[in-house]
Amino acid sequence: MSPPSSSVDPRTFKTFAEFYPFYLQEHSNRTCRRLHFIGTSLSLLFLIGLVVTGHIWYLIAAIVSGYGFAWIGHFVFEKNRPASFKRPLFSFRGDWVMWRDMLTGKITF
């Protein structure tokens, strides 16, 4: 049996393939996953707005919505600390892979 996710240091993972199962374990709460999906979707829309208009406020909105929804999911519903604090690039990639997996039905909402 694997140790609880809170005792695992995400910095020990050398590859994203090793990290992603841990990432999914850290997102086992359905509401947390839903909030991630909403935040990531809004970020995507704001980034499109940035490209189309060039207004920097869209970039700020993308960052705030992406992290805001995710952190509410972690602190309020999942009751854990986001892995992005220790493994930001793997976590960022994990957000987008989980978003795609939810969009395609591989992971349930």
MDAnalysis code that builds the backbone (N, CA, C; Angstrom):
import MDAnalysis as mda
import numpy as np

u = mda.Universe.empty(327, n_residues=109, atom_resindex=np.repeat(np.arange(109), 3), trajectory=True)
u.add_TopologyAttr("name", ["N", "CA", "C"] * 109)
u.add_TopologyAttr("resid", np.arange(1, 110))
u.add_TopologyAttr("resname", ["MET", "SER", "PRO", "PRO", "SER", "SER", "SER", "VAL", "ASP", "PRO", "ARG", "THR", "PHE", "LYS", "THR", "PHE", "ALA", "GLU", "PHE", "TYR", "PRO", "PHE", "TYR", "LEU", "GLN", "GLU", "HIS", "SER", "ASN", "ARG", "THR", "CYS", "ARG", "ARG", "LEU", "HIS", "PHE", "ILE", "GLY", "THR", "SER", "LEU", "SER", "LEU", "LEU", "PHE", "LEU", "ILE", "GLY", "LEU", "VAL", "VAL", "THR", "GLY", "HIS", "ILE", "TRP", "TYR", "LEU", "ILE", "ALA", "ALA", "ILE", "VAL", "SER", "GLY", "TYR", "GLY", "PHE", "ALA", "TRP", "ILE", "GLY", "HIS", "PHE", "VAL", "PHE", "GLU", "LYS", "ASN", "ARG", "PRO", "ALA", "SER", "PHE", "LYS", "ARG", "PRO", "LEU", "PHE", "SER", "PHE", "ARG", "GLY", "ASP", "TRP", "VAL", "MET", "TRP", "ARG", "ASP", "MET", "LEU", "THR", "GLY", "LYS", "ILE", "THR", "PHE"])
u.atoms.positions = np.array([
    [0.848, -1.185, 0.000],
    [0.000, 0.000, 0.000],
    [0.889, 1.243, 0.000],
    [0.536, 2.227, -0.846],
    [1.354, 3.433, -0.937],
    [1.047, 4.354, 0.234],
    [2.022, 5.189, 0.613],
    [1.800, 6.115, 1.724],
    [0.786, 7.174, 1.339],
    [0.166, 7.816, 2.335],
    [-0.773, 8.895, 2.024],
    [-0.085, 9.964, 1.188],
    [-0.840, 10.570, 0.287],
    [-0.254, 11.536, -0.635],
    [0.402, 12.700, 0.086],
    [-0.110, 13.075, 1.251],
    [0.452, 14.214, 1.959],
    [1.870, 13.940, 2.444],
    [2.270, 12.673, 2.555],
    [3.621, 12.353, 3.009],
    [4.598, 12.219, 1.840],
    [4.121, 12.319, 0.632],
    [4.976, 12.198, -0.546],
    [5.467, 13.586, -0.953],
    [6.768, 13.705, -1.132],
    [7.336, 14.967, -1.602],
    [7.346, 14.940, -3.133],
    [6.568, 15.808, -3.787],
    [6.490, 15.774, -5.252],
    [7.822, 16.028, -5.946],
    [8.800, 16.563, -5.223],
    [10.109, 16.804, -5.830],
    [10.876, 15.510, -6.093],
    [10.407, 14.389, -5.535],
    [11.104, 13.118, -5.740],
    [10.839, 12.527, -7.118],
    [9.800, 12.984, -7.804],
    [9.472, 12.455, -9.124],
    [10.391, 13.060, -10.170],
    [11.006, 12.197, -10.970],
    [11.970, 12.655, -11.974],
    [11.313, 12.932, -13.324],
    [10.210, 12.261, -13.617],
    [9.530, 12.433, -14.898],
    [8.066, 12.772, -14.658],
    [7.460, 13.369, -15.666],
    [6.031, 13.661, -15.569],
    [5.216, 12.378, -15.479],
    [5.645, 11.332, -16.177],
    [4.932, 10.047, -16.131],
    [4.898, 9.492, -14.708],
    [5.943, 9.704, -13.943],
    [5.950, 9.284, -12.535],
    [5.065, 10.198, -11.692],
    [5.068, 11.476, -12.019],
    [4.361, 12.484, -11.238],
    [2.845, 12.429, -11.420],
    [2.381, 12.138, -12.631],
    [0.953, 12.282, -12.934],
    [0.041, 11.414, -12.053],
    [0.376, 10.151, -11.761],
    [-0.497, 9.395, -10.834],
    [-0.599, 10.066, -9.454],
    [0.503, 10.605, -8.978],
    [0.472, 11.357, -7.725],
    [-0.442, 12.573, -7.865],
    [-0.314, 13.281, -8.970],
    [-1.130, 14.460, -9.241],
    [-2.622, 14.095, -9.197],
    [-2.981, 12.997, -9.842],
    [-4.391, 12.570, -9.832],
    [-4.859, 12.203, -8.430],
    [-3.984, 11.596, -7.655],
    [-4.328, 11.252, -6.273],
    [-4.601, 12.519, -5.464],
    [-3.871, 13.574, -5.769],
    [-4.056, 14.846, -5.083],
    [-5.328, 15.568, -5.534],
    [-6.005, 15.013, -6.542],
    [-7.248, 15.574, -7.072],
    [-8.354, 14.533, -7.040],
    [-8.443, 13.796, -5.951],
    [-9.440, 12.726, -5.860],
    [-10.841, 13.259, -5.559],
    [-10.927, 14.459, -5.000],
    [-12.227, 15.055, -4.686],
    [-12.860, 15.611, -5.962],
    [-14.074, 15.201, -6.212],
    [-14.775, 15.580, -7.452],
    [-14.964, 17.098, -7.583],
    [-15.297, 17.751, -6.490],
    [-15.487, 19.206, -6.531],
    [-14.171, 19.906, -6.838],
    [-13.084, 19.413, -6.273],
    [-11.768, 19.988, -6.575],
    [-11.468, 19.863, -8.068],
    [-11.718, 18.679, -8.641],
    [-11.483, 18.489, -10.082],
    [-12.356, 19.421, -10.901],
    [-13.600, 19.576, -10.504],
    [-14.510, 20.464, -11.237],
    [-14.026, 21.911, -11.191],
    [-13.562, 22.331, -10.025],
    [-13.051, 23.700, -9.908],
    [-11.797, 23.883, -10.760],
    [-10.944, 22.863, -10.804],
    [-9.781, 22.927, -11.693],
    [-10.221, 23.071, -13.152],
    [-11.215, 22.293, -13.534],
    [-11.686, 22.333, -14.916],
    [-12.232, 23.717, -15.260],
    [-13.017, 24.277, -14.360],
    [-13.573, 25.619, -14.587],
    [-12.452, 26.648, -14.682],
    [-11.532, 26.619, -13.733],
    [-10.440, 27.581, -13.729],
    [-9.552, 27.469, -14.956],
    [-9.237, 26.242, -15.360],
    [-8.398, 26.037, -16.541],
    [-9.131, 26.480, -17.803],
    [-10.429, 26.193, -17.880],
    [-11.224, 26.621, -19.044],
    [-11.276, 28.143, -19.139],
    [-11.512, 28.796, -18.012],
    [-11.530, 30.262, -18.008],
    [-10.164, 30.817, -18.397],
    [-9.107, 30.197, -17.887],
    [-7.752, 30.638, -18.248],
    [-7.536, 30.561, -19.753],
    [-7.992, 29.482, -20.343],
    [-7.855, 29.318, -21.786],
    [-8.597, 30.430, -22.525],
    [-9.812, 30.715, -22.091],
    [-10.584, 31.787, -22.732],
    [-9.904, 33.144, -22.566],
    [-9.385, 33.407, -21.372],
    [-8.684, 34.675, -21.150],
    [-7.401, 34.764, -21.976],
    [-6.701, 33.648, -22.138],
    [-5.488, 33.667, -22.964],
    [-5.823, 33.922, -24.433],
    [-6.938, 33.387, -24.869],
    [-7.393, 33.690, -26.230],
    [-7.707, 35.179, -26.336],
    [-8.358, 35.731, -25.320],
    [-8.635, 37.166, -25.297],
    [-7.365, 37.989, -25.342],
    [-6.331, 37.529, -24.660],
    [-5.039, 38.215, -24.684],
    [-4.448, 38.233, -26.092],
    [-4.492, 37.091, -26.757],
    [-3.939, 36.998, -28.112],
    [-4.725, 37.879, -29.085],
    [-6.040, 37.866, -28.946],
    [-6.887, 38.626, -29.869],
    [-6.763, 40.128, -29.643],
    [-6.741, 40.557, -28.377],
    [-6.782, 41.993, -28.090],
    [-5.439, 42.596, -27.700],
    [-4.565, 41.785, -27.136],
    [-3.296, 42.286, -26.641],
    [-3.389, 42.987, -25.298],
    [-4.570, 42.983, -24.683],
    [-4.744, 43.630, -23.384],
    [-4.171, 42.750, -22.273],
    [-3.261, 43.302, -21.508],
    [-2.566, 42.560, -20.453],
    [-3.514, 42.077, -19.361],
    [-4.664, 42.733, -19.208],
    [-5.622, 42.324, -18.177],
    [-6.117, 40.900, -18.408],
    [-6.125, 40.457, -19.651],
    [-6.530, 39.079, -19.923],
    [-5.516, 38.083, -19.347],
    [-4.243, 38.441, -19.374],
    [-3.219, 37.576, -18.782],
    [-3.396, 37.499, -17.265],
    [-3.639, 38.631, -16.660],
    [-3.869, 38.664, -15.212],
    [-5.098, 37.846, -14.853],
    [-6.170, 38.006, -15.621],
    [-7.397, 37.242, -15.371],
    [-7.154, 35.739, -15.554],
    [-6.331, 35.368, -16.528],
    [-6.023, 33.950, -16.756],
    [-5.307, 33.359, -15.551],
    [-4.345, 34.080, -15.020],
    [-3.583, 33.585, -13.869],
    [-4.467, 33.509, -12.627],
    [-5.228, 34.570, -12.372],
    [-6.090, 34.600, -11.181],
    [-7.164, 33.520, -11.250],
    [-7.794, 33.348, -12.398],
    [-8.859, 32.336, -12.487],
    [-8.277, 30.929, -12.395],
    [-7.164, 30.685, -13.051],
    [-6.569, 29.349, -13.002],
    [-6.162, 28.954, -11.599],
    [-5.376, 29.807, -10.955],
    [-4.922, 29.486, -9.605],
    [-6.028, 29.641, -8.570],
    [-6.874, 30.650, -8.726],
    [-7.944, 30.887, -7.753],
    [-8.874, 29.699, -7.600],
    [-9.398, 29.211, -8.700],
    [-10.301, 28.057, -8.640],
    [-9.578, 26.826, -8.110],
    [-8.340, 26.618, -8.554],
    [-7.584, 25.435, -8.117],
    [-7.303, 25.490, -6.623],
    [-6.873, 26.619, -6.128],
    [-6.533, 26.712, -4.712],
    [-7.763, 26.589, -3.818],
    [-8.889, 27.131, -4.255],
    [-10.131, 26.914, -3.489],
    [-10.431, 25.422, -3.437],
    [-10.277, 24.741, -4.568],
    [-10.509, 23.301, -4.600],
    [-9.615, 22.544, -3.637],
    [-8.352, 22.927, -3.583],
    [-7.417, 22.225, -2.705],
    [-7.641, 22.548, -1.233],
    [-7.702, 23.819, -0.906],
    [-7.776, 24.202, 0.499],
    [-9.145, 23.943, 1.126],
    [-10.225, 24.103, 0.358],
    [-11.572, 23.961, 0.917],
    [-12.104, 22.538, 0.780],
    [-11.907, 21.912, -0.362],
    [-12.531, 20.607, -0.611],
    [-11.562, 19.431, -0.504],
    [-10.404, 19.553, -1.086],
    [-9.443, 18.441, -1.084],
    [-8.689, 18.377, 0.244],
    [-8.591, 19.511, 0.908],
    [-7.893, 19.624, 2.197],
    [-6.416, 19.244, 2.076],
    [-5.784, 19.688, 1.001],
    [-4.353, 19.451, 0.838],
    [-3.696, 20.695, 0.249],
    [-2.403, 20.645, 0.174],
    [-1.630, 21.770, -0.357],
    [-1.288, 21.482, -1.815],
    [-1.543, 22.426, -2.713],
    [-1.264, 22.175, -4.132],
    [0.193, 21.783, -4.371],
    [0.386, 20.801, -5.234],
    [1.737, 20.358, -5.591],
    [2.488, 21.447, -6.353],
    [1.767, 22.436, -6.848],
    [2.422, 23.515, -7.602],
    [3.416, 24.284, -6.742],
    [3.289, 24.204, -5.420],
    [4.236, 24.892, -4.554],
    [5.623, 24.249, -4.622],
    [5.658, 22.937, -4.875],
    [6.944, 22.236, -4.904],
    [7.351, 21.747, -6.284],
    [6.389, 21.580, -7.166],
    [6.681, 21.070, -8.520],
    [5.853, 21.857, -9.527],
    [6.134, 23.165, -9.710],
    [5.254, 24.029, -10.510],
    [5.107, 23.626, -11.974],
    [6.167, 23.209, -12.636],
    [6.046, 22.877, -14.063],
    [5.283, 21.573, -14.284],
    [5.581, 20.553, -13.477],
    [4.827, 19.301, -13.584],
    [3.357, 19.544, -13.234],
    [3.099, 20.374, -12.231],
    [1.720, 20.659, -11.837],
    [0.963, 21.409, -12.928],
    [1.639, 22.377, -13.539],
    [1.021, 23.122, -14.633],
    [0.660, 22.171, -15.778],
    [1.592, 21.301, -16.121],
    [1.318, 20.308, -17.165],
    [0.201, 19.365, -16.729],
    [0.220, 18.961, -15.464],
    [-0.823, 18.086, -14.937],
    [-2.205, 18.708, -15.034],
    [-2.292, 20.018, -14.796],
    [-3.580, 20.717, -14.927],
    [-4.145, 20.543, -16.333],
    [-3.284, 20.732, -17.319],
    [-3.750, 20.659, -18.706],
    [-4.029, 19.222, -19.144],
    [-3.248, 18.281, -18.671],
    [-3.506, 16.876, -19.015],
    [-4.803, 16.419, -18.356],
    [-5.014, 16.793, -17.082],
    [-6.262, 16.424, -16.411],
    [-7.448, 17.109, -17.092],
    [-7.284, 18.367, -17.506],
    [-8.359, 19.077, -18.211],
    [-8.733, 18.321, -19.481],
    [-7.716, 17.921, -20.253],
    [-7.967, 17.156, -21.483],
    [-8.639, 15.818, -21.159],
    [-8.152, 15.138, -20.120],
    [-8.727, 13.848, -19.758],
    [-10.170, 13.991, -19.287],
    [-10.507, 15.090, -18.640],
    [-11.894, 15.331, -18.240],
    [-12.740, 15.668, -19.452],
    [-12.204, 16.469, -20.354],
    [-12.928, 16.863, -21.553],
    [-13.253, 15.644, -22.430],
    [-12.339, 14.689, -22.485],
    [-12.523, 13.506, -23.325],
    [-13.232, 12.362, -22.596],
    [-13.531, 12.547, -21.311],
    [-14.242, 11.522, -20.554],
    [-13.372, 10.469, -19.911],
    [-12.067, 10.611, -20.014],
    [-11.157, 9.642, -19.400],
    [-11.203, 9.748, -17.863],
    [-11.440, 10.963, -17.380],
    [-11.616, 11.223, -15.947],
    [-12.997, 11.820, -15.772],
    [-13.716, 11.360, -14.748],
    [-15.078, 11.867, -14.542],
    [-15.049, 13.233, -13.869],
    [-16.092, 13.990, -14.193],
    [-16.265, 15.306, -13.580],
    [-16.674, 15.132, -12.154],
])
